[in-house]
Amino acid sequence: MSLIYQIALTLIPEVGHVTAKHLLGHFGSPKAVFEARNQELQQVTGVGPLTAKHILEGNALREAEEQLKFIDKHGVQTLFFTEENFPHRLRHCFDAPILLYYKGTADLNHNRIISVVGTRKATEYGRQLCRQLAEVLADYHVIIASGLAYGIDVAAHKESLANGIPTIGVLAHGLDRIYPPLHQPIAQQMARNGGLLTEFPLKTKPDREHFPMRNRIIAGIADATVLVEATAKGGALITADIANSYNRDVYAYPGRTTDPSSEGCNFLIKTNRAALINHAKDLVYYLGWEQEQPKIQQIQLPLGLSSEELKVIELLKTAPLRIDELSVLSNTSQSKLAMYLLSLEMQGILTALPGKVYRLN
């Protein structure tokens, strides 16, 4: 059974996700890792004598059996890095985990996923913004992800459920518990309309060091991350920094300069690490999600457009695209493409959105 080897690979002491991927790349499968000889194991980058001993003589396979019993009993799905059901957005992140545990109904490869994060000490202003965001996004068939923490996280989950939006809670512990315990009732609702997702196995406690790890999954599974309220320090800003490192869009609601709960959002906007949104409709606009897209045949194209510019227009007819996607599809360098895009923007034919995304007007 391959699943027991997949789980066991994550339970080997001293083997993190990077080393695990090196082992997979070298041997081809988790099972082959455990069947390898000591000398073969030590040929893999990051594997020394002690790590090889952990693989050959450790308890990972026995511990994996216990995980399997819990998975079978509670209907938990496992999502392995090389399999089709693994979140494809997360797979493209350099530090993605190799295995996820999931209990829920929402499609983690849905075409529209937004992460919403913020301070644990949410104000009424922040809760109202969460309500507005959910009410607007309910018409756009999205999934909303957050961290099931106090404050903005749980407000985003509650408003999502109230508006019929599937919502995913990314946990900093195993699925055998809910932290904080107060959120157990909403977690049960989320499992029925959304889901609970974690990289941590059974019996893992919500220790402090697990929350930044959790935050990279919140950023990695989504198209964009929205900060509703954020203090100058905390997990929300960590999530924003991670999303930026993944080249994902980050948006933030501004707040009054005297409000500590908005200090982090204002800082991200000021330093161009997040695009400013005043209303949820701004997010819909930036992402190109308007329900009635303008028809390209209604656009009066000026005479004298080059063949390269016409090619760009043709590519953008179906959906907004990033400059790197346009570069590949048009077989044009990004430096040349930037000139064509600027020309078309100045002529009012297209609009540049945050994250170097372009859409036709």
VEXTORKOL-294160 format. One record per residue (C-alpha): residue in three letters; y, z, x. Coordinates in steps of 0.5 Angstrom, whole numbers, plus 500, padded with zeros to 3 digits. Example, Ala and Ser with C-alpha at 12.3 -4.5 7.8 and 13.67 -1.06 7.14 Angstrom:
<rs>
<resn = ALA; y = 491; z = 516; x = 525>
<resn = SER; y = 498; z = 514; x = 527>
</rs>
This chain:
<rs>
<resn = MET; y = 500; z = 500; x = 500>
<resn = SER; y = 506; z = 498; x = 503>
<resn = LEU; y = 511; z = 503; x = 500>
<resn = ILE; y = 508; z = 509; x = 503>
<resn = TYR; y = 510; z = 505; x = 510>
<resn = GLN; y = 517; z = 503; x = 508>
<resn = ILE; y = 518; z = 511; x = 506>
<resn = ALA; y = 515; z = 513; x = 512>
<resn = LEU; y = 519; z = 509; x = 516>
<resn = THR; y = 526; z = 513; x = 514>
<resn = LEU; y = 522; z = 520; x = 515>
<resn = ILE; y = 521; z = 519; x = 522>
<resn = PRO; y = 525; z = 524; x = 526>
<resn = GLU; y = 530; z = 521; x = 531>
<resn = VAL; y = 530; z = 514; x = 527>
<resn = GLY; y = 536; z = 512; x = 524>
<resn = HIS; y = 537; z = 506; x = 520>
<resn = VAL; y = 539; z = 502; x = 526>
<resn = THR; y = 533; z = 503; x = 530>
<resn = ALA; y = 529; z = 502; x = 524>
<resn = LYS; y = 532; z = 495; x = 523>
<resn = HIS; y = 530; z = 494; x = 531>
<resn = LEU; y = 523; z = 496; x = 529>
<resn = LEU; y = 522; z = 492; x = 523>
<resn = GLY; y = 525; z = 486; x = 527>
<resn = HIS; y = 520; z = 487; x = 533>
<resn = PHE; y = 514; z = 488; x = 529>
<resn = GLY; y = 515; z = 485; x = 522>
<resn = SER; y = 513; z = 490; x = 517>
<resn = PRO; y = 513; z = 498; x = 516>
<resn = LYS; y = 506; z = 498; x = 516>
<resn = ALA; y = 506; z = 494; x = 523>
<resn = VAL; y = 510; z = 500; x = 526>
<resn = PHE; y = 505; z = 505; x = 525>
<resn = GLU; y = 500; z = 501; x = 527>
<resn = ALA; y = 503; z = 499; x = 534>
<resn = ARG; y = 501; z = 502; x = 540>
<resn = ASN; y = 505; z = 507; x = 544>
<resn = GLN; y = 507; z = 502; x = 550>
<resn = GLU; y = 509; z = 497; x = 545>
<resn = LEU; y = 514; z = 502; x = 541>
<resn = GLN; y = 517; z = 503; x = 547>
<resn = GLN; y = 519; z = 496; x = 548>
<resn = VAL; y = 524; z = 497; x = 542>
<resn = THR; y = 531; z = 498; x = 543>
<resn = GLY; y = 533; z = 505; x = 542>
<resn = VAL; y = 525; z = 508; x = 542>
<resn = GLY; y = 523; z = 512; x = 548>
<resn = PRO; y = 517; z = 516; x = 549>
<resn = LEU; y = 519; z = 522; x = 544>
<resn = THR; y = 521; z = 517; x = 538>
<resn = ALA; y = 514; z = 513; x = 540>
<resn = LYS; y = 510; z = 520; x = 539>
<resn = HIS; y = 514; z = 522; x = 533>
<resn = ILE; y = 512; z = 515; x = 530>
<resn = LEU; y = 504; z = 516; x = 532>
<resn = GLU; y = 503; z = 523; x = 531>
<resn = GLY; y = 508; z = 526; x = 526>
<resn = ASN; y = 508; z = 527; x = 519>
<resn = ALA; y = 512; z = 522; x = 516>
<resn = LEU; y = 506; z = 518; x = 513>
<resn = ARG; y = 504; z = 525; x = 510>
<resn = GLU; y = 511; z = 527; x = 507>
<resn = ALA; y = 511; z = 520; x = 504>
<resn = GLU; y = 505; z = 521; x = 500>
<resn = GLU; y = 509; z = 527; x = 497>
<resn = GLN; y = 515; z = 522; x = 496>
<resn = LEU; y = 511; z = 517; x = 492>
<resn = LYS; y = 508; z = 523; x = 487>
<resn = PHE; y = 515; z = 524; x = 485>
<resn = ILE; y = 517; z = 517; x = 485>
<resn = ASP; y = 511; z = 515; x = 480>
<resn = LYS; y = 512; z = 522; x = 476>
<resn = HIS; y = 520; z = 520; x = 475>
<resn = GLY; y = 520; z = 513; x = 474>
<resn = VAL; y = 524; z = 512; x = 480>
<resn = GLN; y = 525; z = 505; x = 483>
<resn = THR; y = 525; z = 504; x = 491>
<resn = LEU; y = 529; z = 498; x = 494>
<resn = PHE; y = 527; z = 496; x = 501>
<resn = PHE; y = 532; z = 493; x = 505>
<resn = THR; y = 528; z = 486; x = 506>
<resn = GLU; y = 526; z = 486; x = 498>
<resn = GLU; y = 530; z = 482; x = 493>
<resn = ASN; y = 532; z = 488; x = 489>
<resn = PHE; y = 536; z = 491; x = 494>
<resn = PRO; y = 543; z = 490; x = 493>
<resn = HIS; y = 546; z = 484; x = 496>
<resn = ARG; y = 553; z = 486; x = 498>
<resn = LEU; y = 550; z = 492; x = 501>
<resn = ARG; y = 545; z = 488; x = 505>
<resn = HIS; y = 551; z = 485; x = 509>
<resn = CYS; y = 554; z = 491; x = 511>
<resn = PHE; y = 552; z = 493; x = 518>
<resn = ASP; y = 550; z = 500; x = 517>
<resn = ALA; y = 546; z = 499; x = 511>
<resn = PRO; y = 540; z = 504; x = 509>
<resn = ILE; y = 534; z = 501; x = 509>
<resn = LEU; y = 531; z = 504; x = 503>
<resn = LEU; y = 534; z = 506; x = 497>
<resn = TYR; y = 532; z = 511; x = 491>
<resn = TYR; y = 534; z = 509; x = 484>
<resn = LYS; y = 533; z = 511; x = 477>
<resn = GLY; y = 537; z = 507; x = 472>
<resn = THR; y = 538; z = 501; x = 468>
<resn = ALA; y = 544; z = 497; x = 471>
<resn = ASP; y = 543; z = 491; x = 475>
<resn = LEU; y = 545; z = 493; x = 482>
<resn = ASN; y = 546; z = 485; x = 484>
<resn = HIS; y = 551; z = 484; x = 478>
<resn = ASN; y = 556; z = 479; x = 479>
<resn = ARG; y = 562; z = 484; x = 478>
<resn = ILE; y = 562; z = 491; x = 481>
<resn = ILE; y = 568; z = 496; x = 482>
<resn = SER; y = 568; z = 503; x = 485>
<resn = VAL; y = 573; z = 508; x = 483>
<resn = VAL; y = 574; z = 514; x = 487>
<resn = GLY; y = 579; z = 519; x = 488>
<resn = THR; y = 581; z = 527; x = 489>
<resn = ARG; y = 577; z = 532; x = 486>
<resn = LYS; y = 583; z = 536; x = 484>
<resn = ALA; y = 585; z = 530; x = 479>
<resn = THR; y = 591; z = 531; x = 475>
<resn = GLU; y = 592; z = 529; x = 468>
<resn = TYR; y = 596; z = 522; x = 471>
<resn = GLY; y = 589; z = 521; x = 474>
<resn = ARG; y = 585; z = 522; x = 468>
<resn = GLN; y = 589; z = 517; x = 464>
<resn = LEU; y = 589; z = 512; x = 469>
<resn = CYS; y = 581; z = 512; x = 469>
<resn = ARG; y = 582; z = 512; x = 461>
<resn = GLN; y = 586; z = 506; x = 462>
<resn = LEU; y = 582; z = 502; x = 467>
<resn = ALA; y = 575; z = 503; x = 463>
<resn = GLU; y = 579; z = 501; x = 457>
<resn = VAL; y = 581; z = 494; x = 460>
<resn = LEU; y = 575; z = 493; x = 464>
<resn = ALA; y = 570; z = 494; x = 458>
<resn = ASP; y = 572; z = 487; x = 456>
<resn = TYR; y = 570; z = 484; x = 463>
<resn = HIS; y = 562; z = 486; x = 463>
<resn = VAL; y = 563; z = 490; x = 469>
<resn = ILE; y = 559; z = 496; x = 472>
<resn = ILE; y = 563; z = 502; x = 475>
<resn = ALA; y = 561; z = 506; x = 481>
<resn = SER; y = 563; z = 513; x = 484>
<resn = GLY; y = 560; z = 519; x = 487>
<resn = LEU; y = 559; z = 524; x = 481>
<resn = ALA; y = 564; z = 529; x = 484>
<resn = TYR; y = 569; z = 533; x = 481>
<resn = GLY; y = 575; z = 530; x = 479>
<resn = ILE; y = 577; z = 522; x = 479>
<resn = ASP; y = 569; z = 521; x = 480>
<resn = VAL; y = 567; z = 524; x = 474>
<resn = ALA; y = 573; z = 522; x = 470>
<resn = ALA; y = 571; z = 515; x = 472>
<resn = HIS; y = 564; z = 516; x = 470>
<resn = LYS; y = 566; z = 519; x = 463>
<resn = GLU; y = 571; z = 514; x = 461>
<resn = SER; y = 566; z = 508; x = 463>
<resn = LEU; y = 561; z = 511; x = 458>
<resn = ALA; y = 566; z = 512; x = 453>
<resn = ASN; y = 567; z = 505; x = 453>
<resn = GLY; y = 560; z = 502; x = 454>
<resn = ILE; y = 561; z = 500; x = 461>
<resn = PRO; y = 554; z = 502; x = 465>
<resn = THR; y = 556; z = 506; x = 471>
<resn = ILE; y = 553; z = 508; x = 477>
<resn = GLY; y = 553; z = 515; x = 481>
<resn = VAL; y = 552; z = 515; x = 488>
<resn = LEU; y = 549; z = 521; x = 490>
<resn = ALA; y = 549; z = 525; x = 497>
<resn = HIS; y = 542; z = 528; x = 496>
<resn = GLY; y = 535; z = 527; x = 493>
<resn = LEU; y = 534; z = 525; x = 486>
<resn = ASP; y = 530; z = 532; x = 485>
<resn = ARG; y = 537; z = 535; x = 483>
<resn = ILE; y = 544; z = 534; x = 481>
<resn = TYR; y = 550; z = 536; x = 485>
<resn = PRO; y = 554; z = 539; x = 482>
<resn = PRO; y = 550; z = 542; x = 477>
<resn = LEU; y = 555; z = 542; x = 472>
<resn = HIS; y = 554; z = 534; x = 471>
<resn = GLN; y = 547; z = 534; x = 469>
<resn = PRO; y = 548; z = 532; x = 462>
<resn = ILE; y = 553; z = 526; x = 464>
<resn = ALA; y = 548; z = 524; x = 470>
<resn = GLN; y = 542; z = 524; x = 464>
<resn = GLN; y = 547; z = 519; x = 460>
<resn = MET; y = 548; z = 515; x = 466>
<resn = ALA; y = 541; z = 514; x = 468>
<resn = ARG; y = 540; z = 511; x = 461>
<resn = ASN; y = 547; z = 507; x = 461>
<resn = GLY; y = 548; z = 505; x = 469>
<resn = GLY; y = 544; z = 509; x = 474>
<resn = LEU; y = 543; z = 514; x = 480>
<resn = LEU; y = 543; z = 512; x = 487>
<resn = THR; y = 541; z = 515; x = 493>
<resn = GLU; y = 539; z = 514; x = 500>
<resn = PHE; y = 536; z = 521; x = 501>
<resn = PRO; y = 529; z = 523; x = 500>
<resn = LEU; y = 526; z = 528; x = 495>
<resn = LYS; y = 529; z = 535; x = 497>
<resn = THR; y = 535; z = 533; x = 501>
<resn = LYS; y = 541; z = 538; x = 500>
<resn = PRO; y = 548; z = 536; x = 499>
<resn = ASP; y = 550; z = 538; x = 506>
<resn = ARG; y = 557; z = 536; x = 508>
<resn = GLU; y = 555; z = 531; x = 513>
<resn = HIS; y = 551; z = 527; x = 507>
<resn = PHE; y = 558; z = 525; x = 503>
<resn = PRO; y = 561; z = 520; x = 508>
<resn = MET; y = 554; z = 517; x = 508>
<resn = ARG; y = 554; z = 517; x = 501>
<resn = ASN; y = 561; z = 514; x = 501>
<resn = ARG; y = 559; z = 508; x = 505>
<resn = ILE; y = 554; z = 506; x = 499>
<resn = ILE; y = 560; z = 507; x = 494>
<resn = ALA; y = 564; z = 502; x = 498>
<resn = GLY; y = 558; z = 497; x = 500>
<resn = ILE; y = 555; z = 496; x = 493>
<resn = ALA; y = 562; z = 494; x = 490>
<resn = ASP; y = 566; z = 488; x = 490>
<resn = ALA; y = 572; z = 492; x = 491>
<resn = THR; y = 574; z = 499; x = 491>
<resn = VAL; y = 580; z = 503; x = 487>
<resn = LEU; y = 583; z = 509; x = 489>
<resn = VAL; y = 586; z = 513; x = 483>
<resn = GLU; y = 589; z = 519; x = 486>
<resn = ALA; y = 587; z = 521; x = 493>
<resn = THR; y = 590; z = 526; x = 498>
<resn = ALA; y = 592; z = 525; x = 505>
<resn = LYS; y = 585; z = 527; x = 507>
<resn = GLY; y = 578; z = 527; x = 504>
<resn = GLY; y = 573; z = 523; x = 502>
<resn = ALA; y = 577; z = 518; x = 498>
<resn = LEU; y = 580; z = 515; x = 504>
<resn = ILE; y = 574; z = 515; x = 508>
<resn = THR; y = 571; z = 510; x = 503>
<resn = ALA; y = 577; z = 506; x = 503>
<resn = ASP; y = 577; z = 506; x = 510>
<resn = ILE; y = 570; z = 504; x = 510>
<resn = ALA; y = 571; z = 498; x = 505>
<resn = ASN; y = 576; z = 495; x = 509>
<resn = SER; y = 571; z = 495; x = 515>
<resn = TYR; y = 567; z = 491; x = 510>
<resn = ASN; y = 572; z = 486; x = 509>
<resn = ARG; y = 572; z = 489; x = 502>
<resn = ASP; y = 578; z = 489; x = 497>
<resn = VAL; y = 582; z = 496; x = 496>
<resn = TYR; y = 587; z = 497; x = 491>
<resn = ALA; y = 591; z = 504; x = 489>
<resn = TYR; y = 595; z = 506; x = 484>
<resn = PRO; y = 602; z = 509; x = 487>
<resn = GLY; y = 604; z = 516; x = 485>
<resn = ARG; y = 610; z = 520; x = 486>
<resn = THR; y = 612; z = 521; x = 493>
<resn = THR; y = 612; z = 529; x = 492>
<resn = ASP; y = 605; z = 529; x = 489>
<resn = PRO; y = 600; z = 531; x = 494>
<resn = SER; y = 594; z = 528; x = 489>
<resn = SER; y = 598; z = 521; x = 490>
<resn = GLU; y = 599; z = 522; x = 498>
<resn = GLY; y = 593; z = 518; x = 500>
<resn = CYS; y = 594; z = 512; x = 495>
<resn = ASN; y = 601; z = 512; x = 497>
<resn = PHE; y = 600; z = 512; x = 505>
<resn = LEU; y = 594; z = 506; x = 504>
<resn = ILE; y = 599; z = 502; x = 500>
<resn = LYS; y = 605; z = 503; x = 505>
<resn = THR; y = 600; z = 501; x = 511>
<resn = ASN; y = 598; z = 495; x = 508>
<resn = ARG; y = 591; z = 498; x = 507>
<resn = ALA; y = 591; z = 498; x = 500>
<resn = ALA; y = 594; z = 493; x = 495>
<resn = LEU; y = 598; z = 496; x = 489>
<resn = ILE; y = 596; z = 496; x = 482>
<resn = ASN; y = 601; z = 499; x = 477>
<resn = HIS; y = 596; z = 497; x = 471>
<resn = ALA; y = 588; z = 496; x = 470>
<resn = LYS; y = 591; z = 489; x = 468>
<resn = ASP; y = 593; z = 488; x = 475>
<resn = LEU; y = 586; z = 489; x = 478>
<resn = VAL; y = 583; z = 484; x = 473>
<resn = TYR; y = 589; z = 479; x = 475>
<resn = TYR; y = 588; z = 480; x = 483>
<resn = LEU; y = 580; z = 479; x = 482>
<resn = GLY; y = 581; z = 473; x = 478>
<resn = TRP; y = 577; z = 475; x = 472>
<resn = GLU; y = 582; z = 473; x = 466>
<resn = GLN; y = 578; z = 471; x = 460>
<resn = GLU; y = 582; z = 465; x = 459>
<resn = GLN; y = 582; z = 461; x = 466>
<resn = PRO; y = 587; z = 455; x = 466>
<resn = LYS; y = 584; z = 449; x = 466>
<resn = ILE; y = 584; z = 445; x = 472>
<resn = GLN; y = 585; z = 438; x = 468>
<resn = GLN; y = 592; z = 441; x = 465>
<resn = ILE; y = 595; z = 442; x = 472>
<resn = GLN; y = 600; z = 436; x = 474>
<resn = LEU; y = 598; z = 435; x = 481>
<resn = PRO; y = 604; z = 432; x = 485>
<resn = LEU; y = 603; z = 425; x = 488>
<resn = GLY; y = 602; z = 425; x = 496>
<resn = LEU; y = 596; z = 430; x = 497>
<resn = SER; y = 592; z = 429; x = 503>
<resn = SER; y = 584; z = 428; x = 502>
<resn = GLU; y = 583; z = 435; x = 505>
<resn = GLU; y = 588; z = 438; x = 500>
<resn = LEU; y = 584; z = 435; x = 494>
<resn = LYS; y = 578; z = 437; x = 497>
<resn = VAL; y = 580; z = 445; x = 497>
<resn = ILE; y = 583; z = 444; x = 489>
<resn = GLU; y = 576; z = 441; x = 488>
<resn = LEU; y = 572; z = 447; x = 491>
<resn = LEU; y = 577; z = 452; x = 487>
<resn = LYS; y = 576; z = 449; x = 480>
<resn = THR; y = 569; z = 453; x = 479>
<resn = ALA; y = 572; z = 460; x = 481>
<resn = PRO; y = 577; z = 463; x = 486>
<resn = LEU; y = 574; z = 463; x = 494>
<resn = ARG; y = 575; z = 467; x = 500>
<resn = ILE; y = 578; z = 463; x = 506>
<resn = ASP; y = 572; z = 464; x = 510>
<resn = GLU; y = 568; z = 461; x = 504>
<resn = LEU; y = 573; z = 455; x = 503>
<resn = SER; y = 572; z = 454; x = 511>
<resn = VAL; y = 564; z = 453; x = 510>
<resn = LEU; y = 564; z = 449; x = 504>
<resn = SER; y = 570; z = 444; x = 506>
<resn = ASN; y = 567; z = 444; x = 513>
<resn = THR; y = 574; z = 445; x = 516>
<resn = SER; y = 577; z = 450; x = 521>
<resn = GLN; y = 580; z = 456; x = 518>
<resn = SER; y = 586; z = 455; x = 522>
<resn = LYS; y = 587; z = 448; x = 519>
<resn = LEU; y = 585; z = 450; x = 512>
<resn = ALA; y = 591; z = 456; x = 512>
<resn = MET; y = 596; z = 450; x = 513>
<resn = TYR; y = 593; z = 446; x = 507>
<resn = LEU; y = 593; z = 453; x = 503>
<resn = LEU; y = 600; z = 454; x = 505>
<resn = SER; y = 602; z = 447; x = 503>
<resn = LEU; y = 598; z = 448; x = 496>
<resn = GLU; y = 601; z = 455; x = 495>
<resn = MET; y = 608; z = 452; x = 496>
<resn = GLN; y = 607; z = 447; x = 491>
<resn = GLY; y = 605; z = 452; x = 486>
<resn = ILE; y = 598; z = 449; x = 485>
<resn = LEU; y = 594; z = 455; x = 488>
<resn = THR; y = 596; z = 463; x = 489>
<resn = ALA; y = 594; z = 467; x = 494>
<resn = LEU; y = 590; z = 474; x = 492>
<resn = PRO; y = 589; z = 480; x = 496>
<resn = GLY; y = 583; z = 479; x = 501>
<resn = LYS; y = 585; z = 472; x = 503>
<resn = VAL; y = 582; z = 470; x = 496>
<resn = TYR; y = 585; z = 463; x = 493>
<resn = ARG; y = 585; z = 461; x = 486>
<resn = LEU; y = 588; z = 455; x = 482>
<resn = ASN; y = 594; z = 457; x = 478>
</rs>
